Amino acid sequence: MQLSFFTMPIHPLGKPVSQSLREDREAFILADELGFVEGYCGEHTTDQAEIITSTVAFLASLAYETKNIRLGTGTVNMPNSHPARVAAEVAMLDHMLEGRFNFGISPGGLMSDAEVFGNLDRDRNAMFIECINMVLKIWEGEPPYNLTGDYYNITTEKTMMPEIGQGAIMKPFQAPHPPIVGTVVAPFSKGVTAMAARGWEPISANFLLPKWVATHWPNYAEGCAQGGREAKFENWSVAKNICVADDMATAKSYARDPDSPYVLYYSQLLTKLRAGGRLNLFKEDQNMSDDDVTLDYVMDRLVIFGDASSVADQVIAFQEQTGPFGKLVYAGHDWTDYDLGRRSMILMAEQVLPKINAALGAGEQ
């Protein structure tokens, strides 16, 4: 098993934005130093808790301060942008990272973002598909472009001056393009089948119950078969909320006390999903009442905490429910306690992961 990193992130309202962004950057630099193989961050325009407004801009700030980690957009919310801009900015970032880049994409899930961009009542999934298809056609083709769709039109025919390079969008560093990654946020997702059929790789969301995460692999394998490629467990990434400390008491306090960043995360997410009618993601039984989906109910099922040995055991038990996967994606949270936030990542990489891999190796013998 390898270790990856992902952060939305969610910070307390009122915390200085500059401090939060500085700490978010430190988390990625620390992940690189600790040997995390990938690091992703999300983006939102209209959320004062999730303050990374451009995943491309944020990752660009890390391009020359990291050495080994592959950085990934997690995700570019495609309907909220224009395919020409996405193609150009992502290609530039891929060059800055000299290929250490994964292109994470999605339709976007924040309703206020959809509203502010005028997309609330539009078919955002159709916009998403058209946008990524046009991005790929830009990279595959040559200018002047002549792409026409239901939502976007792209051409530089009237202003093309090839002798000076005007009218052309750069191609990525990686040929034909960076690896494409999509988040999987629903039980029995058909989206993961469609992604896999196109050669894209999935990250199962950290806010899904283990029984719903387990539904992703069969659909991923089905999509790989449709695309004529082998489904490999090492290509499946699964995100999880994990808090590691030097002792159980400290871990429990930091994970579950009222001022915990993990409590903040799920109180925010629970409010958003309740408003959006998507509490089914948290339900063990789809017939249970929405009123029974409390914060404690969610925290009990979705947050792993403890010392290194306990967390390793819990991750192994989690994987026994989901089936094998190649990358465990450590979900980043606000560093409410700076030292404990950093310590959790260090312990995860230096103590928990070796224990997991030792146990998995022993189990294979």
VODODO-678868 format. One record per residue (C-alpha): residue number from 1; x negated, y, z. Coordinates in nm, 4 decimals, m for minus. Layout:
<pts>
<pt n="NUM" x="X" y="Y" z="Z"/>
...
</pts>
This chain:
<pts>
<pt n="1" x="0.0000" y="0.0000" z="0.0000"/>
<pt n="2" x="m0.1171" y="0.3516" z="m0.0803"/>
<pt n="3" x="m0.0201" y="0.6743" z="0.0911"/>
<pt n="4" x="0.1402" y="0.9753" z="m0.0797"/>
<pt n="5" x="0.2721" y="1.3056" z="0.0504"/>
<pt n="6" x="0.5891" y="1.4989" z="m0.0237"/>
<pt n="7" x="0.7359" y="1.8109" z="0.1327"/>
<pt n="8" x="1.0540" y="2.0001" z="0.0470"/>
<pt n="9" x="0.9717" y="2.1791" z="0.2907"/>
<pt n="10" x="1.2201" y="2.3061" z="0.5522"/>
<pt n="11" x="1.0983" y="2.5747" z="0.7926"/>
<pt n="12" x="1.2784" y="2.7503" z="1.0798"/>
<pt n="13" x="1.4683" y="3.0607" z="0.9790"/>
<pt n="14" x="1.2758" y="3.3633" z="1.0975"/>
<pt n="15" x="0.9328" y="3.2010" z="1.0899"/>
<pt n="16" x="0.6972" y="3.4251" z="0.8908"/>
<pt n="17" x="0.6986" y="3.3116" z="0.5293"/>
<pt n="18" x="0.3261" y="3.3735" z="0.4954"/>
<pt n="19" x="0.2544" y="3.1439" z="0.7917"/>
<pt n="20" x="0.4775" y="2.8674" z="0.6588"/>
<pt n="21" x="0.3214" y="2.8791" z="0.3131"/>
<pt n="22" x="m0.0286" y="2.8831" z="0.4598"/>
<pt n="23" x="0.0490" y="2.5746" z="0.6684"/>
<pt n="24" x="0.2101" y="2.4009" z="0.3705"/>
<pt n="25" x="m0.1089" y="2.4547" z="0.1726"/>
<pt n="26" x="m0.3174" y="2.3251" z="0.4625"/>
<pt n="27" x="m0.1089" y="2.0076" z="0.4674"/>
<pt n="28" x="m0.1917" y="1.9350" z="0.1026"/>
<pt n="29" x="m0.5606" y="2.0085" z="0.1532"/>
<pt n="30" x="m0.5599" y="1.7804" z="0.4584"/>
<pt n="31" x="m0.3822" y="1.5078" z="0.2593"/>
<pt n="32" x="m0.6558" y="1.5310" z="m0.0043"/>
<pt n="33" x="m0.9276" y="1.5010" z="0.2600"/>
<pt n="34" x="m0.7519" y="1.2007" z="0.4179"/>
<pt n="35" x="m0.7249" y="1.0069" z="0.0931"/>
<pt n="36" x="m0.3564" y="1.0488" z="0.0143"/>
<pt n="37" x="m0.3322" y="0.9562" z="m0.3539"/>
<pt n="38" x="m0.0488" y="1.1944" z="m0.4498"/>
<pt n="39" x="0.1130" y="1.5101" z="m0.3155"/>
<pt n="40" x="0.4451" y="1.6623" z="m0.4238"/>
<pt n="41" x="0.6424" y="1.9716" z="m0.3268"/>
<pt n="42" x="0.9917" y="2.0856" z="m0.4137"/>
<pt n="43" x="1.1253" y="2.4235" z="m0.5182"/>
<pt n="44" x="1.4352" y="2.6299" z="m0.4491"/>
<pt n="45" x="1.5244" y="2.9875" z="m0.5352"/>
<pt n="46" x="1.8060" y="3.0619" z="m0.2890"/>
<pt n="47" x="1.7088" y="2.8975" z="0.0394"/>
<pt n="48" x="1.5392" y="3.0825" z="0.3247"/>
<pt n="49" x="1.4448" y="2.7547" z="0.4940"/>
<pt n="50" x="1.2964" y="2.5948" z="0.1814"/>
<pt n="51" x="1.0628" y="2.8734" z="0.0821"/>
<pt n="52" x="0.8593" y="2.7311" z="m0.2066"/>
<pt n="53" x="1.0353" y="2.9054" z="m0.4937"/>
<pt n="54" x="0.8113" y="2.7640" z="m0.7676"/>
<pt n="55" x="0.6473" y="2.4246" z="m0.7355"/>
<pt n="56" x="0.4187" y="2.5068" z="m1.0303"/>
<pt n="57" x="0.2953" y="2.8291" z="m0.8702"/>
<pt n="58" x="0.2420" y="2.6630" z="m0.5335"/>
<pt n="59" x="0.0452" y="2.3714" z="m0.6793"/>
<pt n="60" x="m0.1612" y="2.6088" z="m0.8921"/>
<pt n="61" x="m0.2829" y="2.7648" z="m0.5678"/>
<pt n="62" x="m0.4212" y="2.4212" z="m0.4726"/>
<pt n="63" x="m0.5774" y="2.3257" z="m0.8045"/>
<pt n="64" x="m0.9304" y="2.4318" z="m0.7166"/>
<pt n="65" x="m0.9100" y="2.3556" z="m0.3443"/>
<pt n="66" x="m0.8387" y="1.9840" z="m0.3840"/>
<pt n="67" x="m1.0652" y="1.7207" z="m0.5290"/>
<pt n="68" x="m0.9044" y="1.3793" z="m0.5637"/>
<pt n="69" x="m0.5336" y="1.3928" z="m0.4876"/>
<pt n="70" x="m0.2923" y="1.3959" z="m0.7821"/>
<pt n="71" x="m0.0556" y="1.6891" z="m0.7363"/>
<pt n="72" x="0.3008" y="1.6678" z="m0.8558"/>
<pt n="73" x="0.6003" y="1.8916" z="m0.9038"/>
<pt n="74" x="0.8643" y="1.7494" z="m0.6768"/>
<pt n="75" x="1.0577" y="1.8625" z="m0.8645"/>
<pt n="76" x="1.0953" y="2.1191" z="m1.1419"/>
<pt n="77" x="1.4702" y="2.1834" z="m1.1401"/>
<pt n="78" x="1.5073" y="2.1777" z="m1.5176"/>
<pt n="79" x="1.8511" y="2.3426" z="m1.5696"/>
<pt n="80" x="1.7317" y="2.6477" z="m1.3746"/>
<pt n="81" x="1.4569" y="2.7265" z="m1.6241"/>
<pt n="82" x="1.3891" y="2.7271" z="m1.9976"/>
<pt n="83" x="1.2139" y="2.4356" z="m2.1705"/>
<pt n="84" x="0.9602" y="2.6629" z="m2.3411"/>
<pt n="85" x="0.8589" y="2.8108" z="m2.0082"/>
<pt n="86" x="0.8468" y="2.4694" z="m1.8410"/>
<pt n="87" x="0.6352" y="2.3254" z="m2.1241"/>
<pt n="88" x="0.3863" y="2.6130" z="m2.1096"/>
<pt n="89" x="0.3533" y="2.6374" z="m1.7311"/>
<pt n="90" x="0.3266" y="2.2629" z="m1.6764"/>
<pt n="91" x="0.0664" y="2.2310" z="m1.9526"/>
<pt n="92" x="m0.1358" y="2.5103" z="m1.7939"/>
<pt n="93" x="m0.1191" y="2.3434" z="m1.4519"/>
<pt n="94" x="m0.2274" y="2.0125" z="m1.6036"/>
<pt n="95" x="m0.5346" y="2.1874" z="m1.7472"/>
<pt n="96" x="m0.6088" y="2.3559" z="m1.4150"/>
<pt n="97" x="m0.6029" y="2.0138" z="m1.2474"/>
<pt n="98" x="m0.7877" y="1.8498" z="m1.5399"/>
<pt n="99" x="m0.5308" y="1.5720" z="m1.5453"/>
<pt n="100" x="m0.4719" y="1.5263" z="m1.1718"/>
<pt n="101" x="m0.1076" y="1.6058" z="m1.2282"/>
<pt n="102" x="0.2299" y="1.4275" z="m1.2199"/>
<pt n="103" x="0.5332" y="1.5956" z="m1.3748"/>
<pt n="104" x="0.8280" y="1.5520" z="m1.1384"/>
<pt n="105" x="1.1653" y="1.6577" z="m1.2785"/>
<pt n="106" x="1.5304" y="1.6669" z="m1.1701"/>
<pt n="107" x="1.8637" y="1.8389" z="m1.2377"/>
<pt n="108" x="1.8292" y="2.0181" z="m0.9020"/>
<pt n="109" x="2.0484" y="1.9521" z="m0.6021"/>
<pt n="110" x="2.0943" y="2.2902" z="m0.4298"/>
<pt n="111" x="2.4340" y="2.4317" z="m0.5171"/>
<pt n="112" x="2.3398" y="2.7922" z="m0.4459"/>
<pt n="113" x="2.0561" y="2.7613" z="m0.6981"/>
<pt n="114" x="2.3017" y="2.6296" z="m0.9546"/>
<pt n="115" x="2.5337" y="2.9208" z="m0.8838"/>
<pt n="116" x="2.2700" y="3.1913" z="m0.9026"/>
<pt n="117" x="2.1561" y="3.0651" z="m1.2434"/>
<pt n="118" x="2.5131" y="3.0436" z="m1.3700"/>
<pt n="119" x="2.5126" y="2.6640" z="m1.3841"/>
<pt n="120" x="2.7525" y="2.5734" z="m1.1051"/>
<pt n="121" x="3.0353" y="2.4707" z="m1.3387"/>
<pt n="122" x="2.8154" y="2.3443" z="m1.6223"/>
<pt n="123" x="2.7047" y="1.9878" z="m1.6911"/>
<pt n="124" x="2.3681" y="2.0080" z="m1.5174"/>
<pt n="125" x="2.2795" y="1.6484" z="m1.5996"/>
<pt n="126" x="2.3282" y="1.7213" z="m1.9697"/>
<pt n="127" x="2.1199" y="2.0383" z="m1.9317"/>
<pt n="128" x="1.8513" y="1.8362" z="m1.7576"/>
<pt n="129" x="1.8313" y="1.5797" z="m2.0388"/>
<pt n="130" x="1.8271" y="1.8466" z="m2.3109"/>
<pt n="131" x="1.5597" y="2.0464" z="m2.1296"/>
<pt n="132" x="1.3166" y="1.7575" z="m2.0765"/>
<pt n="133" x="1.3737" y="1.6313" z="m2.4309"/>
<pt n="134" x="1.2835" y="1.9746" z="m2.5663"/>
<pt n="135" x="0.9749" y="1.9966" z="m2.3458"/>
<pt n="136" x="0.8550" y="1.6652" z="m2.4850"/>
<pt n="137" x="0.9327" y="1.7725" z="m2.8427"/>
<pt n="138" x="0.7304" y="2.0923" z="m2.7918"/>
<pt n="139" x="0.4335" y="1.8872" z="m2.6752"/>
<pt n="140" x="0.4738" y="1.6321" z="m2.9537"/>
<pt n="141" x="0.5265" y="1.8824" z="m3.2334"/>
<pt n="142" x="0.3541" y="2.1777" z="m3.3898"/>
<pt n="143" x="0.4633" y="2.5411" z="m3.4177"/>
<pt n="144" x="0.6631" y="2.7141" z="m3.5397"/>
<pt n="145" x="0.9279" y="2.5301" z="m3.3398"/>
<pt n="146" x="1.2842" y="2.4859" z="m3.4537"/>
<pt n="147" x="1.4745" y="2.3140" z="m3.1739"/>
<pt n="148" x="1.8475" y="2.3673" z="m3.1386"/>
<pt n="149" x="2.0657" y="2.2288" z="m2.8606"/>
<pt n="150" x="2.3851" y="2.2847" z="m2.6675"/>
<pt n="151" x="2.2084" y="2.4904" z="m2.4005"/>
<pt n="152" x="1.8690" y="2.5980" z="m2.5383"/>
<pt n="153" x="1.7272" y="2.7146" z="m2.8711"/>
<pt n="154" x="1.3543" y="2.7361" z="m2.9381"/>
<pt n="155" x="1.1710" y="2.8829" z="m3.2355"/>
<pt n="156" x="0.8713" y="3.1036" z="m3.3150"/>
<pt n="157" x="0.9320" y="3.1056" z="m3.6902"/>
<pt n="158" x="0.9759" y="3.4829" z="m3.7246"/>
<pt n="159" x="0.6677" y="3.5810" z="m3.5246"/>
<pt n="160" x="0.4191" y="3.3006" z="m3.5913"/>
<pt n="161" x="0.0621" y="3.4145" z="m3.6649"/>
<pt n="162" x="m0.1463" y="3.0958" z="m3.6624"/>
<pt n="163" x="m0.4699" y="3.2733" z="m3.7552"/>
<pt n="164" x="m0.4767" y="3.4357" z="m3.4096"/>
<pt n="165" x="m0.2934" y="3.1611" z="m3.2208"/>
<pt n="166" x="0.0314" y="3.3518" z="m3.1724"/>
<pt n="167" x="0.3523" y="3.1515" z="m3.1579"/>
<pt n="168" x="0.2059" y="2.8267" z="m3.0223"/>
<pt n="169" x="0.2604" y="2.6665" z="m2.6810"/>
<pt n="170" x="m0.0376" y="2.4811" z="m2.5359"/>
<pt n="171" x="m0.0310" y="2.1043" z="m2.5051"/>
<pt n="172" x="m0.1084" y="1.9354" z="m2.1718"/>
<pt n="173" x="m0.4528" y="1.8138" z="m2.0688"/>
<pt n="174" x="m0.3200" y="1.4559" z="m2.0503"/>
<pt n="175" x="m0.2162" y="1.3011" z="m2.3797"/>
<pt n="176" x="0.0557" y="1.2701" z="m2.4838"/>
<pt n="177" x="0.1767" y="1.4260" z="m2.1572"/>
<pt n="178" x="0.1428" y="1.3905" z="m1.7764"/>
<pt n="179" x="0.3124" y="1.0958" z="m1.6066"/>
<pt n="180" x="0.6789" y="1.1793" z="m1.5537"/>
<pt n="181" x="0.8327" y="1.1121" z="m1.2133"/>
<pt n="182" x="1.1908" y="1.1378" z="m1.0953"/>
<pt n="183" x="1.3451" y="1.1325" z="m0.7508"/>
<pt n="184" x="1.6152" y="0.8749" z="m0.6812"/>
<pt n="185" x="1.8748" y="1.0087" z="m0.4383"/>
<pt n="186" x="2.1771" y="0.7801" z="m0.4759"/>
<pt n="187" x="2.2571" y="0.4172" z="m0.3888"/>
<pt n="188" x="2.2691" y="0.1815" z="m0.6884"/>
<pt n="189" x="2.1275" y="0.4642" z="m0.9016"/>
<pt n="190" x="2.1777" y="0.4250" z="m1.2749"/>
<pt n="191" x="1.9450" y="0.7201" z="m1.3167"/>
<pt n="192" x="1.6479" y="0.5088" z="m1.2098"/>
<pt n="193" x="1.7340" y="0.2610" z="m1.4865"/>
<pt n="194" x="1.7387" y="0.5365" z="m1.7463"/>
<pt n="195" x="1.4120" y="0.6815" z="m1.6134"/>
<pt n="196" x="1.2338" y="0.3474" z="m1.6157"/>
<pt n="197" x="1.3522" y="0.2755" z="m1.9707"/>
<pt n="198" x="1.1749" y="0.5938" z="m2.0813"/>
<pt n="199" x="0.8531" y="0.5038" z="m1.9011"/>
<pt n="200" x="0.9087" y="0.7342" z="m1.6038"/>
<pt n="201" x="0.8395" y="0.6300" z="m1.2442"/>
<pt n="202" x="1.0699" y="0.6658" z="m0.9397"/>
<pt n="203" x="1.0365" y="0.8072" z="m0.5906"/>
<pt n="204" x="1.3153" y="0.6883" z="m0.3618"/>
<pt n="205" x="1.4318" y="0.9702" z="m0.1355"/>
<pt n="206" x="1.3437" y="0.9844" z="0.2331"/>
<pt n="207" x="1.7039" y="1.0554" z="0.3376"/>
<pt n="208" x="1.8470" y="0.7252" z="0.2113"/>
<pt n="209" x="1.9247" y="0.4353" z="0.4433"/>
<pt n="210" x="1.6998" y="0.1318" z="0.3872"/>
<pt n="211" x="1.9897" y="m0.0733" z="0.2461"/>
<pt n="212" x="2.0423" y="0.1911" z="m0.0252"/>
<pt n="213" x="1.6713" y="0.2181" z="m0.1026"/>
<pt n="214" x="1.6751" y="m0.1581" z="m0.1613"/>
<pt n="215" x="1.9257" y="m0.1094" z="m0.4445"/>
<pt n="216" x="1.6727" y="0.0875" z="m0.6486"/>
<pt n="217" x="1.4303" y="m0.1904" z="m0.7370"/>
<pt n="218" x="1.6737" y="m0.4097" z="m0.9381"/>
<pt n="219" x="1.7825" y="m0.1077" z="m1.1416"/>
<pt n="220" x="1.4218" y="0.0023" z="m1.1918"/>
<pt n="221" x="1.3299" y="m0.3480" z="m1.3092"/>
<pt n="222" x="1.6278" y="m0.3436" z="m1.5468"/>
<pt n="223" x="1.5105" y="m0.0139" z="m1.6950"/>
<pt n="224" x="1.1553" y="m0.1398" z="m1.7386"/>
<pt n="225" x="1.2910" y="m0.4410" z="m1.9266"/>
<pt n="226" x="1.4904" y="m0.2091" z="m2.1521"/>
<pt n="227" x="1.1729" y="m0.0114" z="m2.2190"/>
<pt n="228" x="0.9706" y="m0.3225" z="m2.2954"/>
<pt n="229" x="0.7321" y="m0.2921" z="m2.0040"/>
<pt n="230" x="0.6561" y="m0.4828" z="m1.6872"/>
<pt n="231" x="0.8125" y="m0.3632" z="m1.3615"/>
<pt n="232" x="0.5284" y="m0.3301" z="m1.1117"/>
<pt n="233" x="0.5848" y="m0.2824" z="m0.7410"/>
<pt n="234" x="0.2771" y="m0.0604" z="m0.7206"/>
<pt n="235" x="0.4558" y="0.1976" z="m0.9383"/>
<pt n="236" x="0.7518" y="0.2294" z="m0.6988"/>
<pt n="237" x="0.7164" y="0.5077" z="m0.4394"/>
<pt n="238" x="0.9400" y="0.5250" z="m0.1321"/>
<pt n="239" x="0.9548" y="0.8314" z="0.0930"/>
<pt n="240" x="0.9996" y="0.8117" z="0.4692"/>
<pt n="241" x="1.0140" y="1.0510" z="0.7641"/>
<pt n="242" x="0.7336" y="0.9485" z="0.9987"/>
<pt n="243" x="0.5987" y="1.1031" z="1.3187"/>
<pt n="244" x="0.2804" y="0.9522" z="1.4632"/>
<pt n="245" x="0.1199" y="1.0611" z="1.7896"/>
<pt n="246" x="m0.1414" y="0.9236" z="2.0253"/>
<pt n="247" x="0.1268" y="0.7958" z="2.2621"/>
<pt n="248" x="0.4952" y="0.7028" z="2.2442"/>
<pt n="249" x="0.6170" y="0.9804" z="2.4728"/>
<pt n="250" x="0.4575" y="1.2550" z="2.2652"/>
<pt n="251" x="0.5866" y="1.1044" z="1.9429"/>
<pt n="252" x="0.9427" y="1.0745" z="2.0754"/>
<pt n="253" x="0.9400" y="1.4318" z="2.2018"/>
<pt n="254" x="0.8077" y="1.5761" z="1.8752"/>
<pt n="255" x="1.0463" y="1.3679" z="1.6657"/>
<pt n="256" x="1.3669" y="1.3983" z="1.8673"/>
<pt n="257" x="1.3659" y="1.6971" z="2.1047"/>
<pt n="258" x="1.6073" y="1.9786" z="2.0076"/>
<pt n="259" x="1.3263" y="2.2002" z="1.8739"/>
<pt n="260" x="1.1729" y="1.9147" z="1.6707"/>
<pt n="261" x="1.0944" y="1.9861" z="1.3040"/>
<pt n="262" x="1.2502" y="1.6481" z="1.2214"/>
<pt n="263" x="1.5728" y="1.7517" z="1.3955"/>
<pt n="264" x="1.5611" y="2.0827" z="1.2051"/>
<pt n="265" x="1.5192" y="1.8955" z="0.8765"/>
<pt n="266" x="1.8147" y="1.6656" z="0.9285"/>
<pt n="267" x="2.0414" y="1.9282" z="1.0787"/>
<pt n="268" x="1.9888" y="2.1321" z="0.7623"/>
<pt n="269" x="2.0290" y="1.8349" z="0.5308"/>
<pt n="270" x="2.3346" y="1.7038" z="0.7128"/>
<pt n="271" x="2.5031" y="2.0433" z="0.6805"/>
<pt n="272" x="2.4284" y="2.0603" z="0.3068"/>
<pt n="273" x="2.5410" y="1.7067" z="0.2295"/>
<pt n="274" x="2.8553" y="1.7431" z="0.4392"/>
<pt n="275" x="2.9469" y="2.0584" z="0.2476"/>
<pt n="276" x="2.8733" y="1.8827" z="m0.0805"/>
<pt n="277" x="3.0801" y="1.5753" z="0.0045"/>
<pt n="278" x="2.7793" y="1.3438" z="m0.0044"/>
<pt n="279" x="2.7750" y="1.1981" z="0.3462"/>
<pt n="280" x="2.8071" y="0.8532" z="0.1888"/>
<pt n="281" x="2.4267" y="0.8558" z="0.1582"/>
<pt n="282" x="2.4074" y="0.8250" z="0.5369"/>
<pt n="283" x="2.6796" y="0.5635" z="0.5849"/>
<pt n="284" x="2.6008" y="0.2016" z="0.6584"/>
<pt n="285" x="2.9669" y="0.1306" z="0.5904"/>
<pt n="286" x="3.1356" y="0.3435" z="0.3262"/>
<pt n="287" x="3.4649" y="0.3179" z="0.5162"/>
<pt n="288" x="3.3303" y="0.4918" z="0.8259"/>
<pt n="289" x="3.4643" y="0.8368" z="0.9085"/>
<pt n="290" x="3.2652" y="1.1473" z="0.8193"/>
<pt n="291" x="3.3040" y="1.2510" z="1.1839"/>
<pt n="292" x="3.0949" y="0.9526" z="1.2874"/>
<pt n="293" x="2.7994" y="1.0695" z="1.0775"/>
<pt n="294" x="2.6406" y="1.2689" z="1.3577"/>
<pt n="295" x="2.2904" y="1.4083" z="1.3797"/>
<pt n="296" x="2.1891" y="1.1393" z="1.6296"/>
<pt n="297" x="2.3337" y="0.8691" z="1.4032"/>
<pt n="298" x="2.1220" y="0.9957" z="1.1129"/>
<pt n="299" x="1.8053" y="1.0463" z="1.3163"/>
<pt n="300" x="1.8274" y="0.6962" z="1.4654"/>
<pt n="301" x="1.8285" y="0.5421" z="1.1188"/>
<pt n="302" x="1.5980" y="0.7633" z="0.9171"/>
<pt n="303" x="1.3088" y="0.8793" z="1.1366"/>
<pt n="304" x="1.0224" y="0.6518" z="1.2356"/>
<pt n="305" x="0.8179" y="0.7681" z="1.5348"/>
<pt n="306" x="0.5662" y="0.6244" z="1.7773"/>
<pt n="307" x="0.1993" y="0.5523" z="1.8266"/>
<pt n="308" x="m0.0021" y="0.4034" z="1.5411"/>
<pt n="309" x="0.0746" y="0.0385" z="1.6190"/>
<pt n="310" x="0.4450" y="0.1001" z="1.6641"/>
<pt n="311" x="0.4743" y="0.3033" z="1.3448"/>
<pt n="312" x="0.2889" y="0.0368" z="1.1477"/>
<pt n="313" x="0.5311" y="m0.2261" z="1.2765"/>
<pt n="314" x="0.8307" y="m0.0066" z="1.1892"/>
<pt n="315" x="0.7044" y="0.0588" z="0.8360"/>
<pt n="316" x="0.6567" y="m0.3135" z="0.7802"/>
<pt n="317" x="1.0089" y="m0.3779" z="0.9104"/>
<pt n="318" x="1.1383" y="m0.1047" z="0.6802"/>
<pt n="319" x="0.9675" y="m0.2657" z="0.3810"/>
<pt n="320" x="1.1199" y="m0.6012" z="0.4738"/>
<pt n="321" x="1.4583" y="m0.4321" z="0.4213"/>
<pt n="322" x="1.3735" y="m0.2504" z="0.0981"/>
<pt n="323" x="1.1432" y="m0.5007" z="m0.0669"/>
<pt n="324" x="0.7777" y="m0.4365" z="m0.1555"/>
<pt n="325" x="0.6681" y="m0.1000" z="m0.2923"/>
<pt n="326" x="0.3283" y="0.0387" z="m0.3805"/>
<pt n="327" x="0.3271" y="0.3905" z="m0.2374"/>
<pt n="328" x="0.4603" y="0.5034" z="0.0977"/>
<pt n="329" x="0.5425" y="0.8724" z="0.0664"/>
<pt n="330" x="0.4904" y="1.0530" z="0.3962"/>
<pt n="331" x="0.7501" y="1.3302" z="0.4180"/>
<pt n="332" x="0.5956" y="1.6568" z="0.5345"/>
<pt n="333" x="0.7755" y="1.8742" z="0.7884"/>
<pt n="334" x="0.7207" y="2.2135" z="0.9453"/>
<pt n="335" x="0.4184" y="2.2237" z="1.1753"/>
<pt n="336" x="0.6240" y="2.3462" z="1.4703"/>
<pt n="337" x="0.3324" y="2.2282" z="1.6812"/>
<pt n="338" x="0.0310" y="2.2890" z="1.4584"/>
<pt n="339" x="m0.1918" y="2.0308" z="1.6258"/>
<pt n="340" x="0.0733" y="1.7584" z="1.6428"/>
<pt n="341" x="0.1722" y="1.8163" z="1.2806"/>
<pt n="342" x="m0.1860" y="1.7701" z="1.1652"/>
<pt n="343" x="m0.2500" y="1.4841" z="1.4072"/>
<pt n="344" x="0.0444" y="1.2878" z="1.2710"/>
<pt n="345" x="m0.0986" y="1.2977" z="0.9179"/>
<pt n="346" x="m0.4467" y="1.2034" z="1.0403"/>
<pt n="347" x="m0.3196" y="0.9081" z="1.2415"/>
<pt n="348" x="m0.1030" y="0.7982" z="0.9498"/>
<pt n="349" x="m0.4012" y="0.7807" z="0.7169"/>
<pt n="350" x="m0.6728" y="0.6631" z="0.9528"/>
<pt n="351" x="m0.4865" y="0.4208" z="1.1806"/>
<pt n="352" x="m0.1364" y="0.3382" z="1.0566"/>
<pt n="353" x="m0.2144" y="0.2640" z="0.6903"/>
<pt n="354" x="m0.5038" y="0.0256" z="0.7681"/>
<pt n="355" x="m0.2800" y="m0.1631" z="1.0148"/>
<pt n="356" x="m0.0044" y="m0.1911" z="0.7522"/>
<pt n="357" x="m0.2409" y="m0.3170" z="0.4833"/>
<pt n="358" x="m0.4067" y="m0.5615" z="0.7226"/>
<pt n="359" x="m0.0651" y="m0.7024" z="0.8131"/>
<pt n="360" x="0.0492" y="m0.7164" z="0.4499"/>
<pt n="361" x="m0.2754" y="m0.8861" z="0.3495"/>
<pt n="362" x="m0.2402" y="m1.1410" z="0.6260"/>
<pt n="363" x="0.1164" y="m1.2062" z="0.5203"/>
<pt n="364" x="0.0062" y="m1.2885" z="0.1643"/>
<pt n="365" x="m0.2429" y="m1.5511" z="0.2749"/>
</pts>
